Amino acid sequence: MCLRKFFGVFIAAGLAASISAAKEPVFTVGLVDTFSPDFYVNTYSETLDHLSEILNSYDMKVVEIDYRNIQEELKRLKPDFLVSSASDYVALMAGIGAQQIATKRPVSSESVSKTVASLFLVLADSPIRSLADAKGKNVAMTSKNSFDGWLIALGEIAAQNFPIRNFFSQYIETHYAQPDVIAQLFSGKADIAVLAACEFEKMLENGEISRKDFRIINEKSSGAECRRSTERYPDVVFSAMPNVPSDLVKKISVALMTMQDPRGEFEWTVANEFKPTFDLMKALSLPPFEPQPMSIARLWREYRTEIVLAIALLFALLFHIFTVNILVRRRTAELSESLEETKTFYQQVQDGKQKLLSLERMNVVSQLSSMFAHEIKQPITNISYYLGSLKLFLQEKKICDELADMLVDSIDSELNRSTEIIDKVRSYAKKRSGQKEVFDLNDVIVEMLKTQDDGAVYFIPDGVKQVNADPFEVKFIVSNFVKNAFAAAHKSSPSSVTIEAVPDGRYWRVNVADNGPAIPDEVFSNLGKVGQSTKDDGLGFGLAIASGFAESMGGHLEFARLSPHGLQVSLLIPKYLKNERH
Amino acid sequence: MKDINFEYLVRLIDDDESLLRALSIYLQMLNIPTATYRSASDFLRDDPKGKEGCVVLDVRMPGMSGIELFEEMKRQKIDLPVIFLSAHGDIDMAVRAVQQGARTFLEKPPQREKFVDVISDAVLWHHAFRREKAYLIRLRKQWDSLTPAEKQVCEMTVKGLTGPRAAEVLGIKDKTLRAYRMEAYSKLEVENIAELSDFLHEMKSLEEKLMSE
């Protein structure tokens, strides 16, 4: 009878459409079909019959919404009201804004918000004792889209913190046909079956199965209600779309609330607790919580702040890398430049040192021979003049003796020979001709100090001190002073060497002082003479050569003992006067 | 030794005492009066510089060197001729010293005969120099006793400007001019234009000569 009625609705709708111009207004009811066929017969057609009866001034249209593509179907078919499971309802509520106007309450349900549930069923002899045991087994269910026939069961698995994806190894859907889920269990294809609550009781009632053949897994039911393995959720929801006139909504609501099920099995009332359903959908990642395909627009919409931050961070990072790079490049350049400068400086120092050394060597040879000549010529001169005196003496005493004359002449000729030998020896050493130029004494001293590395020397140049001399010779002299000073000062602790350049009449005076040991009179009076070294390893040429240089530049050296000990050696160089001829 | 019949003194300056002794003994044997000094400062302090003669100077000495002493002497207007002795044969130094007025530069050991010749030449030169200098001073003194007007008249006269022409140029009377000339002749101890000309010529050439030495 019900089926007839149901089709009658369709026929009536078709008739209504044909005469729609006369019958106003129209409303459309859509069904999202995830239910068992029982629902059509026992609930849906009864409800539609009732509505069409109550709202007879309206033309009621009925459309079916494909559950796989609800959004598109809603746009296409534009229903005013929807009939759907609680799970689909919460998705629509959050999405397009559908609003519940009534929820089905079977009379067996104590609370409209806690009506439907799922049941895990195994054969009595199954080794599965808990949901954990069911992992990796094969499962049978009527439809994966069924709220109470599958989704609620799956939610329970999620609630027990199992991963729902591939929890079972095989999923067998029976699609409300034979062999049904019970048959799948018996045949052994499925190890566990999922049923909507109360279906088990219905089958028992119909005598289709025997209670003793089965066991319920994860049972949560108690008392007189249907046996279940999960929490309970609202049943079918009748909802209104947001654009429907409130007047019509009110009329439909009233119609539903006042509807009397002819068989007294259910009523339409209002459910006031959808949050568990929301939570379930969330746990299952289903609409409205399904992971949506990623699109740039969505990404931008949902992660705008993060994207902006990330881009800003990226730019900051790039900027940082860029500036660091520039900085590194600049620092590297600076570093290599300063390295080059240091290298050049050391090269110059080395060159200067080398030059001074070779100059010293060259001049040691030259000055050595020169000094040798000087020193040996002194006694030769004396002998020559004593001989001359002797000759005069002999003449004066009227001693005319051939032998005496011969002896005197022989000595004379030997003296001449000695002189010639000395001159010859000396000519071997090429004399370096001094290159005179006008320069600032300070500069040469500072430059000279670069080449000495014995320790700290304090020299504070003060004012220009022009001289006209060979800078190398000045460097040689001062560096000789400093070297000697350090050799002496190292015998004292703390050792100290100071250098100063000060005016002294028509001279510039360069003083180099040390705090070395006290110098005995004998050593002091011979300072600067050949072969008189105060150093243990010295030959005593340094100061003698320095003395020679000083004289060639029109100056001289001076020595002074310091109190309580130490020595001051001074170089005196004539000041350069602008009108001097060079 | 050439005949020298005037009082003089040969100064020997060297830091080497033995050399001073050898040289001075030899020179004294030849009756050449000597004085020896062991340093430049000894010489500057103790020497009777008014006495004619010469200086024999060692180039290399501790403290003030020979070259420095020579320059100091020039600064102090000590006119004694200087004979350098050097054991170094430093040509540069010799050339420079001679350029700056040193009389001779001898290498050690100087040949005895040559040494004595050089010394006597220097002493004679110095004697002549001092004499000429004294003569010049006398001439200069005479000349400076003239008034500016008298000097002008004398210079005009020597140039050949005489009588009224000269008076005209000087803007004075001819009589006055003649009076000036008479007075100048008397002061300069000359009697005619020729002698006046000699006087001025002698004074100027001596001035030039002594200046260059």
Interface residues (C-beta under 8 A of the other chain):
Chain A: S370 A373 H374 E375 K377 Q378 P379 I380 T381 N382 I383 S384 Y385 Y386 G388 S389 L392 F393 E396 L415 T419 D423 R426 S433 G434 G528 K529 S547 G548 A550 E551 S552 G554 G555 H556 L557 E558
Chain B: D16 S18 L19 R21 A22 L23 I25 Y26 M29 L30 V59 R60 P62 G63 M64 S65 I67 E68 E71 A87 H88 G89 D90 D92 M93 K108 P109 P110 R112
